[in-house]
């Protein structure tokens, strides 16, 4: 089912509490020592780790009471329902989905239409799904996609999608847990150099110990 796929996506994005290599929150400024990073790490469910420290995995945020990553996020809102997992709402009618329908009798900013059957009439809201807006077209008033990249706060590249947007980062960078900012990928963790490796923003550089010089491939030492 789609709900299981959403849950699997967030589980795949998170790294086990026993593995230190997952994505995490970006902390500006100079890189901290390993001991400092350990001090910043949180404990509890839905936490992703990196060399910068730790942060809530995508789809989760800190609960005000416990301070742990136990509060789920629902991108489309749950209306009169309750957000019980990332993009999963529990609705008053007992149904579950990525959002909940508005209660009857409420109308959007475009007013109401009347839907009449067998002598009875009910007000029906004229609204568009999240990520779309009403617009006059050659075929009348239609819901058209909003280009969120015109106002989205992506640190890297913004890619508009139907009903939403996605942030992407350039080479040597990876998307942070907040899905908007970019953080440096430490290429030296993969030990690409024979002797020494110096990481830099978006790249890295190899060097050799005294008595050796760097090979033309810029990685080996002779």
N, C-alpha and C positions, 0 to 999 in steps of 0.2 A: 504493500500500500504506500501511497505518497508520504504519509506521516512517518513511516519507518525509514523511508529514504532520506527524509530531512534529518531524522535523528542520527542515521548512520553518517551523514555528511559531517555533522558537528562532532561526532565521536572520532571520525577519521582526522579531523582538523586538530584534535587535542592529542597531546602526548601523555603517556602514562606518567604517574607521579614518580616512577622510578627511573625515568629517562630524562636527561637534562637537555635534550637538543631541540625541543619544540619551539614554536613561535611564542612570543610574549609581548608584554607592553614595552613601548619605546620610552626610554628615559633620556631626556636631552642632556647635552654636555659630554664630558669625557667618559670613557668606558671605566667602569668600576672594577676593582679587584674581585677575584673569585669569592673571597670571604665576605666582601660587602654584598655581592649578589645573593649569597646564601641567606644573609640577614634579611634581605628584602623579599625573599620567597614566602608565599603564603601557603597555608595548608587548607585542605578541604576539597570537596568535589569540584569538578569543572575548572581546574586551574591548569594553565599552560606555562611551561618554563622555557627560559632561554638564558643565554649568558648575561643578559641585561637584568635578570630578575624574574618576576612572574606577573601574570595578570589573568583575568578571567578569559576563558575560552570563548570563541565566537558564539553568540546566542545566549550568553549569561552575563549577569552583572552582580555587583556586591549587594547583598541584602543589608539594609540599614541596621537591623538588630544584631545579627551575628558577625557582620563584616566578612562573610564568606561568599564565594561565588555560587549562590543557590537561587538567585532570582532570575527567572527566564525572561527573554525578550521576545516580543511578538511584533515584527516589523509592520504588519498591516493593522495592528490594533485589534482589540477583542470586543469593542462596543460595550454592550451590557454584560459580556461574559468575562471569564477569568483566564489569564495566560498561565498555562500549567507546564509548558515545555517550550523550547525554541520554536516559534512560529506554529504553535499548537494551542488553540483556544478551546475552553470548555464553555459551551453556550447554555443559556437558561432553558432552552428546549431539550437539553440532554444530548445534543449533537456535539461533535468535535470537528474542528477544521482550522484553517489558517486565519480565519476571522469569523466574526459573528454578525448576522443580519441585525439591522437596527430594529427596535421594537415598532410594531404597527402604529401608525398615526404620526410619526415624525417625518418631516420632509427636509430635503437638502436645500442648498442655496438656490436651486432652480425651481422651487415650488413643487406643487403636486399635480398629478393627473388623477382622474377618477377611473377606476376599473369596475365596471358594472356587470353582474351576472345574475340572471333569474330575479331581476327586480331589486337586488341589493347592490349598493355601491361602496367601494372602499378607496380611501386615499392611497395613492402609490407615489413614492418619492421619485423624482426625475434627477438621478445622480449618476456620476461616473465612478468606475472603480479607482482605487488608489493608483496614482501615477498617470491618470488621464484627466482631461478637462473638456468641458462642453465647448464646441466651436461650430460656427456656421460653415457649412460646406455646400458644394453644388447639389448634394443629395439631402440637404436640410441640416438640422442640428445633430451633430454626431459627437461621440466621445473620441478625442484624438490624444495620442501619446504626448506626454510632457517631456521635454528634453531637460532632465534633471542636471545634466552637465553644465548648464548655463549658470547654475547656482550651487552645484555640489562642491564640497570642500575636500577634494581629492588632492593629496600631496603629490602624487604622480600623474598618470594618465587616467582620464575619466572616459568610460565607454558607456554610451546611452543604450539602454535596452528597453524592450516594450514593457512599460509599466514601472520601470526602475532604472538603475544605473549600477555599474561596477567600477571600482578603482583598481588600477594596475600599476605596477612599479617597473622601472627600467632594469637593465642587466646589473647583476651584483646586488640588487635590493630585493626585499621581500615585503609583502603586505603584512602590516601589524594586526594584532588581534582586534583592533577597533575598526578594521576593514576600510580605513580611510588614509591613514598615514603609512609611510614606508620606513623600513629599518634596514640597516646594512647587513648583508650576509657575510659572515666570517668565513671566507674561502679557506683560510689556513687550517680550519678544523678538519678539512679533508686531506691534509698533509700533501699538497701538490708539489712542494719543494723538497729536494734531496736533503738539504741542510737546514737553512733558516727561511722562515716565511714572515713577512710583515704585512698585516692586513691594512687596507685603506678603504675609504668610502667607495663602494661599488667595484672594488678591484683588490689586487694584492701584488706583492713583489718578492721575488726570491733573492737570497744572497748566500754566500758560501763562507765557511770557516777559514781562518788564516792558512795560507799555503795552497788554497784552491782558487780557481776562477770559474765564473759562471759560463756554462756551455751556451752555444748559440741558440739552443731551444729555450733559454731563459728559465729553466727549471733544474737541470742537472749540474753537478759540480765536477770539475776535472782537476 
